[in-house]
Amino acid sequence: MSATPDPMQSLLQTGQAWTQGFSQWLAAQQVALGSATAASTVQSEKLKKLQQQLLERHAQLWRAQLERQADQAAPAVALPDPGDRRFAAPGWSESPIYDYLRQAYLINAEFMDKLVEAVPAPDARAQSRLRFITRQLVDAMAPSNFAATNPEFIQAALATQGHSITAGIQNLIADIEKGRISMTDDAAFEVGRNLAVTPGAVVYENELIQLIQYAPLTGQVAQRPLVMVPPCINKYYILDLQPENSLVRYAVEQGNTVFMVSWRNPQADLGHLGWDDYVEKGALTALKVAQEICKVEQVNALGFCVGGTILASALSVAAARGENPAASLTLLTTLLDFSEPGELGCFIDENSVAMREASIGKGGILKGSELASVFSSLRANDLIWQYVVGNYLKGGKPSAFDLLYWNADGANLPGPFAAWYLRNLYLENNLRAPGKLEMCGVKADLGRIDVPAFLYASREDHIVPWKTSYLSRRLLGGETRYTLGASGHIAGVINPAGKNKRSYWSSDSDSDLPEKWLAGATEHKGSWWASWATWLAGFGGKQRKARDRLGSTIHVASEPAPGRYVREKAA
């Protein structure tokens, strides 16, 4: 008669096999990252200690489950973070099986995090990439992502007599045909109907941009207009979603004449455009047209994300030409120094950039769908797995959310532009060095931008880390005012003043160290918009009567906002 298997011994053996397998996987990743110490993976003593901790945690979990089966109260061994919604449904805690699955997963995930930190890597960027790769694996292996290990799948199937399974399959087929995961109810929104509806008109266009001028909402306006340069990797209407959360409308309501750059969504015929085209035909042209329409020598300029990088580049080019078109500069979540580029840096190395240069550097298109996949992977639980579970396992439909509709409305990039951007900014960080980059026939020097600047960053931004954006203060030549908002890359910026949500930090300190600045900063409840509007008003010039007509005799209004370009779809 065979001996009865010891469940505790089986658990320990499984745990040992699991940790050894993951350690081997880490070794392979080290080889790919070029670590000189790849053969050793983790120092043996560290590995033994981490493995022992893992086994002790699993043993503790096993004992807690046995106590639970004996009707004894036992505290949870591992709990998800407060913001982790994957295991929030009651089914995860009510069932001993699913409770064990989620806690075992959390223990394993914790071990993987610790093991990655113990792995020697050749440099900080390689270490960051290893963290990112590991997190992708950890997120993908969550029991919530699989029908057999998700109690919500079972409960939904029983409650709907199997209709949720049929609906999930239909949702999956529809998304395969669409080429992306549905994150919102696409039918609920339409650009020009309930998004990008601030009244205005297109007053200029070339092959790359349409320039929109918005109609005044006040009797008096500031003499100097405000020109907004949004990111070209997304549609401009992130700044003009719906009236209640539109930064454009808010700026107009503050008595500003606002102009917006609407970038063309390039197709194959524009695949030859490069960085200089976006600087010259984009930002510099927009500034010039606004100057001519409003009959002023200077405007106030605002750039968001890569739009801010393009705008700063444009102003440095203008300064090298002896021109000074801006009275003030606002940069929202913008990098000028790319020394610590955040998680996007995990995708960028010499090999990947060289591959882009070879494939599309001379001409071609970087598809919007590829860009969207990259950005979604940065927040896989929120932007991928949440919808895999909701749409496919539970057969649900995502709710209507304007920001996620915008997120799915991607834009292409011309290959030469993308290759230059990746090489010179993300990989080699050349923009911060005075005179190192040539743009539009002149040497770029951000220090020549000698105008007051309002710099905004978001504290939880995973695309533009706030401590890196803070480094812009020492690159620009004028006085800077730094503001740090709560939340992330988009939600931190689109924080309407009327809703009074979240908070922001401000300080008069001009310290070179972001940590020192934050230590002395004051937290303010609500949106940063009002603080920025007050600052901007100081550079608006005299008040004058608002114009009845948009455009001018030279720059005639051609079509109502939002224009044609923003409606073009990406590949």
C-alpha positions as CSV (number, residue, x, y, z in Angstrom):
1,M,0.0,0.0,0.0
2,S,1.5,3.3,-1.1
3,A,2.1,6.1,1.4
4,T,-0.3,9.0,1.5
5,P,1.2,12.0,-0.1
6,D,2.2,14.8,2.3
7,P,0.5,18.0,0.9
8,M,3.0,20.2,2.7
9,Q,6.0,18.4,1.2
10,S,4.3,18.6,-2.3
11,L,3.9,22.3,-1.8
12,L,7.5,22.8,-0.8
13,Q,8.7,20.8,-3.8
14,T,6.5,22.8,-6.1
15,G,7.7,26.0,-4.7
16,Q,11.4,25.0,-5.1
17,A,10.8,24.0,-8.7
18,W,9.0,27.2,-9.4
19,T,11.7,29.4,-7.9
20,Q,14.4,27.5,-9.8
21,G,12.5,27.8,-13.0
22,F,12.1,31.6,-12.6
23,S,15.7,32.0,-11.7
24,Q,16.7,30.3,-14.9
25,W,14.4,32.6,-16.8
26,L,16.0,35.6,-15.1
27,A,19.4,34.3,-16.2
28,A,18.2,34.2,-19.8
29,Q,17.0,37.8,-19.5
30,Q,20.4,38.9,-18.1
31,V,22.1,37.4,-21.1
32,A,19.7,39.3,-23.4
33,L,20.5,42.5,-21.4
34,G,24.3,41.9,-21.7
35,S,25.0,41.6,-18.0
36,A,28.6,40.6,-17.3
37,T,27.4,38.5,-14.4
38,A,24.6,36.7,-16.2
39,A,26.0,33.2,-15.4
40,S,25.6,33.6,-11.7
41,T,22.1,35.2,-11.9
42,V,21.6,36.0,-8.3
43,Q,24.3,35.4,-5.7
44,S,23.6,32.0,-4.2
45,E,23.1,33.2,-0.6
46,K,20.6,35.8,-1.7
47,L,18.8,33.3,-3.8
48,K,18.6,30.8,-1.0
49,K,17.3,33.4,1.4
50,L,14.6,34.5,-1.0
51,Q,13.6,30.9,-1.7
52,Q,13.4,30.2,2.0
53,Q,11.2,33.2,2.5
54,L,9.0,32.1,-0.4
55,L,8.6,28.6,1.0
56,E,7.8,30.0,4.5
57,R,5.1,32.3,3.1
58,H,3.5,29.4,1.2
59,A,3.7,27.2,4.3
60,Q,2.0,30.0,6.3
61,L,-0.7,30.2,3.6
62,W,-1.2,26.5,3.7
63,R,-1.6,26.5,7.5
64,A,-4.1,29.4,7.3
65,Q,-6.2,27.4,4.8
66,L,-6.2,24.4,7.0
67,E,-7.4,26.5,10.0
68,R,-10.1,27.9,7.7
69,Q,-11.2,24.4,6.8
70,A,-11.4,23.7,10.6
71,D,-13.7,26.7,11.1
72,Q,-11.0,28.7,12.8
73,A,-10.5,32.3,11.9
74,A,-7.2,32.9,10.1
75,P,-5.9,36.3,8.9
76,A,-4.9,36.6,5.2
77,V,-1.3,35.9,4.5
78,A,-1.1,38.1,1.4
79,L,-3.5,40.9,0.4
80,P,-3.7,42.9,-2.8
81,D,-2.7,46.6,-2.8
82,P,-5.6,48.9,-2.0
83,G,-5.9,50.0,-5.6
84,D,-5.7,46.5,-7.1
85,R,-9.3,45.8,-8.4
86,R,-8.5,42.4,-9.9
87,F,-9.5,40.5,-6.7
88,A,-12.2,42.9,-5.3
89,A,-15.2,40.7,-6.1
90,P,-16.6,38.8,-3.0
91,G,-16.0,35.5,-4.8
92,W,-12.3,35.7,-4.3
93,S,-12.6,35.8,-0.5
94,E,-15.7,33.7,0.0
95,S,-14.3,30.5,-1.6
96,P,-11.3,28.8,0.0
97,I,-10.1,27.6,-3.4
98,Y,-10.1,31.0,-5.1
99,D,-8.8,32.7,-1.9
100,Y,-5.9,30.3,-2.0
101,L,-5.3,31.0,-5.7
102,R,-5.1,34.7,-5.3
103,Q,-2.9,34.6,-2.2
104,A,-0.5,32.1,-3.7
105,Y,-0.3,34.4,-6.8
106,L,0.4,37.5,-4.7
107,I,3.1,35.6,-2.7
108,N,4.8,34.5,-6.0
109,A,4.5,38.0,-7.4
110,E,6.2,39.4,-4.4
111,F,9.0,36.9,-4.7
112,M,9.5,37.8,-8.3
113,D,9.8,41.5,-7.5
114,K,12.4,40.8,-4.8
115,L,14.3,38.5,-7.0
116,V,14.5,41.0,-9.9
117,E,15.9,43.6,-7.5
118,A,18.6,41.2,-6.4
119,V,19.7,40.4,-10.0
120,P,22.8,42.3,-11.0
121,A,22.3,44.3,-14.2
122,P,24.8,46.2,-16.3
123,D,23.1,49.6,-15.8
124,A,20.0,51.4,-14.6
125,R,18.2,51.2,-17.9
126,A,18.8,47.4,-18.1
127,Q,17.5,47.0,-14.6
128,S,14.4,49.0,-15.5
129,R,13.8,46.8,-18.5
130,L,14.1,43.7,-16.4
131,R,11.6,45.1,-14.0
132,F,9.2,45.8,-16.8
133,I,9.5,42.4,-18.4
134,T,9.0,40.7,-15.1
135,R,5.9,42.8,-14.4
136,Q,4.4,41.9,-17.8
137,L,4.9,38.2,-16.9
138,V,3.4,38.7,-13.4
139,D,0.4,40.6,-14.7
140,A,-0.3,38.1,-17.5
141,M,-0.2,35.1,-15.1
142,A,-2.8,36.5,-12.6
143,P,-5.5,33.9,-11.9
144,S,-8.1,36.6,-12.7
145,N,-7.1,36.4,-16.4
146,F,-8.2,32.8,-16.9
147,A,-11.7,31.3,-17.0
148,A,-10.7,28.2,-14.9
149,T,-9.3,30.3,-12.0
150,N,-11.7,33.3,-11.9
151,P,-14.8,32.9,-9.8
152,E,-16.4,35.9,-11.5
153,F,-16.4,34.0,-14.8
154,I,-18.2,31.0,-13.1
155,Q,-20.7,33.3,-11.4
156,A,-21.5,35.3,-14.5
157,A,-22.0,32.1,-16.6
158,L,-24.4,30.6,-14.0
159,A,-26.3,33.9,-13.5
160,T,-26.8,34.3,-17.3
161,Q,-27.3,30.6,-18.1
162,G,-24.2,30.6,-20.3
163,H,-25.1,33.8,-22.2
164,S,-22.1,35.6,-20.8
165,I,-19.8,33.0,-22.4
166,T,-21.5,33.5,-25.8
167,A,-21.3,37.3,-25.4
168,G,-17.6,37.1,-24.5
169,I,-16.8,35.1,-27.6
170,Q,-18.7,37.6,-29.7
171,N,-16.8,40.4,-28.1
172,L,-13.5,38.7,-28.8
173,I,-14.3,38.2,-32.4
174,A,-15.4,41.8,-32.8
175,D,-12.2,43.1,-31.2
176,I,-10.1,40.8,-33.5
177,E,-11.8,42.3,-36.5
178,K,-11.3,45.8,-35.0
179,G,-7.7,45.1,-34.3
180,R,-7.7,46.3,-30.7
181,I,-9.3,45.7,-27.3
182,S,-12.5,47.7,-26.7
183,M,-12.0,50.0,-23.7
184,T,-15.1,52.1,-24.0
185,D,-18.4,52.3,-25.9
186,D,-17.2,53.7,-29.2
187,A,-20.8,54.6,-30.3
188,A,-21.2,57.0,-27.4
189,F,-18.7,59.5,-28.8
190,E,-18.0,61.4,-32.0
191,V,-15.5,64.1,-32.6
192,G,-17.4,67.3,-33.4
193,R,-20.6,66.0,-31.9
194,N,-19.8,65.6,-28.2
195,L,-16.0,65.7,-28.2
196,A,-13.9,68.7,-29.4
197,V,-17.0,71.0,-29.5
198,T,-15.5,74.3,-28.3
199,P,-16.7,76.7,-31.0
200,G,-14.0,77.8,-33.4
201,A,-12.7,77.6,-37.0
202,V,-9.7,76.4,-39.0
203,V,-7.8,79.6,-40.0
204,Y,-4.7,78.0,-41.6
205,E,-3.6,74.7,-42.9
206,N,-0.6,73.1,-44.7
207,E,0.2,69.5,-45.3
208,L,1.1,68.9,-41.7
209,I,-1.3,71.0,-39.5
210,Q,-4.6,72.8,-39.3
211,L,-4.6,75.7,-37.0
212,I,-7.8,76.3,-35.1
213,Q,-8.8,79.6,-33.6
214,Y,-11.5,79.4,-30.9
215,A,-14.4,81.9,-30.7
216,P,-14.2,84.3,-27.7
217,L,-16.5,83.6,-24.7
218,T,-15.8,86.9,-23.0
219,G,-16.3,90.5,-24.1
220,Q,-12.7,91.4,-23.4
221,V,-9.6,89.3,-24.2
222,A,-5.9,89.5,-23.5
223,Q,-3.9,91.2,-26.2
224,R,-1.5,88.2,-26.6
225,P,-3.1,84.9,-27.7
226,L,-2.4,81.5,-26.4
227,V,-1.0,78.9,-28.9
228,M,-1.3,75.3,-27.9
229,V,0.9,72.6,-29.3
230,P,-0.4,69.1,-28.4
231,P,1.4,65.8,-28.8
232,C,1.5,64.5,-32.4
233,I,1.3,60.9,-31.3
234,N,-2.3,61.5,-30.2
235,K,-5.2,63.7,-31.3
236,Y,-5.3,67.2,-30.0
237,Y,-8.8,66.9,-28.4
238,I,-7.4,65.5,-25.2
239,L,-7.3,69.2,-24.4
240,D,-10.9,69.7,-25.6
241,L,-12.9,66.6,-24.6
242,Q,-16.3,67.7,-23.3
243,P,-17.2,71.2,-22.1
244,E,-16.9,70.3,-18.5
245,N,-13.3,68.9,-18.8
246,S,-11.9,71.0,-21.6
247,L,-8.7,72.9,-20.9
248,V,-9.3,74.7,-24.2
249,R,-12.7,76.0,-23.1
250,Y,-11.4,76.9,-19.7
251,A,-8.6,79.0,-21.2
252,V,-11.0,80.7,-23.5
253,E,-13.3,81.5,-20.5
254,Q,-10.4,83.1,-18.8
255,G,-10.3,85.7,-21.6
256,N,-7.6,84.2,-23.8
257,T,-7.7,84.0,-27.6
258,V,-6.7,80.4,-28.0
259,F,-5.2,78.7,-31.1
260,M,-4.7,75.0,-31.3
261,V,-2.4,72.9,-33.6
262,S,-4.3,70.0,-35.1
263,W,-1.7,67.6,-36.4
264,R,-2.3,65.7,-39.6
265,N,-2.6,61.9,-39.2
266,P,0.1,61.0,-41.7
267,Q,-0.4,58.2,-44.2
268,A,2.1,56.9,-46.7
269,D,2.2,60.1,-48.8
270,L,3.6,62.0,-45.7
271,G,6.0,59.2,-44.7
272,H,9.0,61.4,-45.6
273,L,8.4,64.1,-43.0
274,G,11.1,64.5,-40.2
275,W,11.6,66.4,-37.0
276,D,12.5,69.6,-38.7
277,D,9.1,69.6,-40.5
278,Y,7.3,69.3,-37.3
279,V,9.3,72.2,-35.9
280,E,9.1,74.5,-38.9
281,K,5.8,73.6,-40.5
282,G,4.2,72.8,-37.2
283,A,5.1,74.9,-34.1
284,L,6.9,77.8,-35.7
285,T,4.2,78.2,-38.4
286,A,1.4,78.2,-35.8
287,L,3.2,80.8,-33.7
288,K,3.6,83.0,-36.8
289,V,0.0,82.7,-38.0
290,A,-1.3,83.6,-34.5
291,Q,1.0,86.6,-34.4
292,E,-0.3,87.8,-37.8
293,I,-4.0,87.3,-37.0
294,C,-3.8,89.0,-33.6
295,K,-1.3,91.6,-34.8
296,V,1.1,91.1,-32.0
297,E,4.9,90.6,-31.8
298,Q,4.6,87.8,-29.2
299,V,2.2,85.1,-28.1
300,N,1.9,82.9,-25.1
301,A,2.8,79.3,-26.0
302,L,1.8,76.0,-24.4
303,G,3.1,72.5,-25.2
304,F,1.9,69.1,-24.0
305,C,4.1,66.0,-23.8
306,V,6.1,65.6,-27.1
307,G,4.2,68.7,-28.3
308,G,6.1,70.5,-25.5
309,T,9.4,69.1,-26.8
310,I,8.6,70.2,-30.3
311,L,7.6,73.7,-29.1
312,A,10.8,74.1,-27.0
313,S,12.8,73.0,-30.0
314,A,11.0,75.6,-32.1
315,L,11.6,78.4,-29.7
316,S,15.3,77.5,-29.6
317,V,15.4,77.6,-33.4
318,A,13.7,81.0,-33.3
319,A,16.2,82.3,-30.8
320,A,19.1,81.2,-32.9
321,R,17.5,83.1,-35.8
322,G,17.3,86.2,-33.6
323,E,13.6,85.9,-33.1
324,N,11.5,85.9,-29.9
325,P,7.9,84.9,-30.7
326,A,6.8,83.9,-27.2
327,A,6.3,86.0,-24.1
328,S,5.8,82.9,-21.9
329,L,6.1,79.2,-22.2
330,T,4.0,76.5,-20.6
331,L,5.1,72.9,-20.7
332,L,2.8,70.1,-19.5
333,T,4.4,66.7,-18.7
334,T,7.2,67.4,-21.1
335,L,10.8,66.0,-21.3
336,L,13.7,68.1,-22.4
337,D,16.3,66.0,-20.6
338,F,15.8,62.3,-21.4
339,S,18.3,60.9,-18.9
340,E,15.6,59.0,-17.1
341,P,12.8,58.5,-19.6
342,G,10.6,56.3,-17.6
343,E,9.1,53.0,-18.7
344,L,9.1,54.0,-22.3
345,G,12.9,53.6,-22.1
346,C,12.4,49.9,-21.7
347,F,11.5,49.7,-25.4
348,I,14.5,51.7,-26.6
349,D,18.0,50.6,-27.1
350,E,20.6,50.7,-29.8
351,N,19.3,47.6,-31.6
352,S,15.7,48.7,-31.6
353,V,16.5,52.2,-32.8
354,A,18.8,50.9,-35.5
355,M,16.1,48.5,-36.7
356,R,13.6,51.5,-36.9
357,E,16.2,53.5,-38.8
358,A,16.7,50.7,-41.3
359,S,13.1,50.0,-41.8
360,I,11.4,53.4,-41.8
361,G,14.2,56.0,-41.2
362,K,14.3,57.0,-44.9
363,G,10.5,56.9,-45.3
364,G,7.5,55.0,-44.1
365,I,5.0,55.0,-41.3
366,L,5.1,54.0,-37.6
367,K,1.5,52.8,-37.2
368,G,-0.7,54.2,-34.5
369,S,-1.8,50.7,-33.6
370,E,1.8,49.8,-32.7
371,L,2.1,52.9,-30.6
372,A,-1.1,52.2,-28.8
373,S,0.1,48.7,-27.9
374,V,3.3,50.1,-26.4
375,F,1.4,52.6,-24.2
376,S,-1.2,50.0,-23.1
377,S,1.5,47.6,-22.0
378,L,2.9,50.3,-19.6
379,R,-0.3,49.8,-17.6
380,A,-1.3,46.3,-18.6
381,N,-3.7,45.7,-15.7
382,D,-5.6,48.8,-16.3
383,L,-5.5,49.0,-20.1
384,I,-5.3,45.3,-21.2
385,W,-6.3,42.7,-18.6
386,Q,-9.2,44.6,-17.1
387,Y,-10.9,44.5,-20.5
388,V,-9.9,40.9,-21.3
389,V,-11.7,39.8,-18.1
390,G,-14.6,42.2,-18.5
391,N,-15.2,41.8,-22.2
392,Y,-14.2,38.2,-22.9
393,L,-14.6,36.2,-19.6
394,K,-17.6,38.0,-18.2
395,G,-19.2,39.0,-21.6
396,G,-19.7,42.6,-20.6
397,K,-19.5,45.8,-22.5
398,P,-17.2,48.7,-21.4
399,S,-18.9,51.8,-20.2
400,A,-18.7,55.2,-22.0
401,F,-15.5,57.1,-21.1
402,D,-14.3,60.0,-23.2
403,L,-10.7,59.8,-22.2
404,L,-10.5,56.1,-23.2
405,Y,-12.2,56.9,-26.5
406,W,-9.5,59.4,-27.2
407,N,-6.9,56.9,-26.1
408,A,-8.1,54.4,-28.7
409,D,-8.2,57.1,-31.5
410,G,-4.5,56.8,-32.4
411,A,-2.2,58.6,-34.7
412,N,0.6,57.5,-37.1
413,L,4.1,59.0,-37.1
414,P,6.3,59.5,-40.2
415,G,9.2,57.1,-40.1
416,P,12.0,59.7,-40.3
417,F,10.4,61.7,-37.5
418,A,10.1,58.7,-35.3
419,A,13.6,57.4,-36.0
420,W,15.2,60.9,-35.3
421,Y,13.2,61.3,-32.2
422,L,14.2,57.9,-30.8
423,R,17.8,58.3,-31.7
424,N,18.5,61.9,-30.7
425,L,16.3,62.3,-27.7
426,Y,15.5,59.0,-26.0
427,L,18.7,57.1,-26.8
428,E,21.4,59.8,-27.0
429,N,19.7,62.6,-25.0
430,N,21.2,65.3,-27.3
431,L,18.7,68.1,-26.8
432,R,20.0,69.0,-23.4
433,A,23.5,69.7,-24.7
434,P,23.8,73.3,-26.1
435,G,24.6,73.3,-29.8
436,K,24.8,69.5,-30.2
437,L,21.7,69.2,-32.3
438,E,21.1,71.0,-35.6
439,M,17.5,71.8,-36.3
440,C,16.1,73.7,-39.3
441,G,19.7,74.8,-40.2
442,V,20.7,76.2,-36.8
443,K,22.3,74.8,-33.6
444,A,19.7,74.2,-30.9
445,D,20.3,75.7,-27.5
446,L,17.4,75.5,-25.0
447,G,19.3,78.1,-22.8
448,R,18.4,80.7,-25.4
449,I,14.8,80.4,-24.5
450,D,14.9,83.4,-22.1
451,V,11.2,83.7,-21.2
452,P,9.2,82.9,-18.1
453,A,8.1,79.2,-18.1
454,F,5.4,77.4,-16.2
455,L,6.4,73.7,-15.9
456,Y,3.8,71.1,-14.9
457,A,4.3,67.4,-14.1
458,S,2.2,64.6,-12.7
459,R,3.5,62.8,-9.6
460,E,2.4,59.3,-10.8
461,D,3.3,59.8,-14.4
462,H,4.8,56.6,-15.9
463,I,5.6,58.2,-19.3
464,V,7.2,61.4,-18.2
465,P,8.6,60.9,-14.7
466,W,8.2,64.1,-12.7
467,K,11.8,64.1,-11.4
468,T,13.1,64.0,-15.0
469,S,10.8,66.7,-16.2
470,Y,12.1,68.8,-13.2
471,L,15.5,68.9,-14.9
472,S,14.1,71.2,-17.6
473,R,14.5,74.0,-15.0
474,R,18.2,74.1,-15.4
475,L,18.1,73.9,-19.3
476,L,15.8,76.8,-20.0
477,G,17.2,80.3,-19.9
478,G,14.3,82.1,-18.2
479,E,12.7,82.1,-14.8
480,T,10.7,78.9,-14.2
481,R,7.8,78.0,-12.0
482,Y,7.3,74.4,-11.2
483,T,4.0,72.7,-10.3
484,L,3.4,69.1,-9.5
485,G,0.0,67.6,-9.7
486,A,-1.5,64.4,-8.4
487,S,-2.4,61.4,-10.6
488,G,-0.8,60.3,-13.9
489,H,0.2,61.5,-17.4
490,I,-3.3,62.3,-18.6
491,A,-5.6,62.4,-15.6
492,G,-3.2,64.8,-13.8
493,V,-3.4,67.3,-16.7
494,I,-7.1,67.0,-17.4
495,N,-8.2,67.9,-13.9
496,P,-11.0,70.5,-14.4
497,A,-11.0,73.4,-12.0
498,G,-14.8,73.2,-11.6
499,K,-14.7,69.6,-10.2
500,N,-12.0,70.5,-7.5
501,K,-10.5,67.0,-7.5
502,R,-7.1,65.8,-6.5
503,S,-4.4,68.2,-5.5
504,Y,-1.1,69.9,-6.6
505,W,2.1,71.0,-5.0
506,S,3.9,74.3,-5.5
507,S,7.0,76.0,-4.1
508,D,9.1,79.1,-4.6
509,S,12.3,77.0,-4.3
510,D,14.6,76.9,-7.3
511,S,16.6,74.0,-6.0
512,D,18.4,71.8,-8.6
513,L,17.2,68.7,-6.7
514,P,13.5,67.6,-7.3
515,E,13.4,65.8,-3.9
516,K,14.5,69.0,-2.1
517,W,11.9,71.0,-4.0
518,L,9.1,68.6,-3.0
519,A,10.2,68.5,0.6
520,G,9.6,72.3,0.8
521,A,6.5,72.3,-1.4
522,T,2.9,73.1,-0.2
523,E,0.0,70.9,-1.1
524,H,-3.1,72.6,-2.4
525,K,-6.5,70.8,-2.7
526,G,-8.1,70.9,-6.1
527,S,-7.0,71.5,-9.7
528,W,-3.8,73.4,-10.7
529,W,-5.7,75.1,-13.6
530,A,-6.6,78.2,-11.7
531,S,-3.0,78.7,-10.5
532,W,-1.8,78.4,-14.0
533,A,-4.5,80.8,-15.3
534,T,-3.4,83.4,-12.8
535,W,0.2,83.0,-13.8
536,L,-0.6,83.2,-17.5
537,A,-2.7,86.4,-17.1
538,G,0.5,88.2,-16.2
539,F,1.8,87.8,-19.7
540,G,-1.4,88.5,-21.7
541,G,-0.8,92.2,-22.2
542,K,-3.5,94.8,-22.3
543,Q,-7.2,93.9,-22.5
544,R,-9.0,94.6,-25.7
545,K,-12.4,94.0,-27.2
546,A,-12.9,90.4,-28.4
547,R,-13.1,90.1,-32.2
548,D,-16.3,89.2,-33.9
549,R,-14.6,87.4,-36.8
550,L,-12.2,84.5,-36.6
551,G,-9.0,84.6,-38.7
552,S,-8.1,87.6,-40.9
553,T,-8.2,88.8,-44.4
554,I,-5.0,86.8,-45.1
555,H,-5.8,83.8,-42.9
556,V,-9.5,83.3,-43.7
557,A,-11.6,80.8,-41.7
558,S,-12.1,77.8,-44.0
559,E,-14.2,75.3,-42.0
560,P,-15.6,75.0,-38.5
561,A,-13.7,73.4,-35.7
562,P,-12.6,70.6,-35.1
563,G,-11.6,70.5,-38.8
564,R,-10.8,67.6,-41.1
565,Y,-7.4,66.5,-39.9
566,V,-8.5,65.4,-36.4
567,R,-11.1,63.1,-37.9
568,E,-8.5,61.1,-40.0
569,K,-8.0,57.6,-38.7
570,A,-4.6,55.9,-38.1
571,A,-3.5,52.7,-39.8
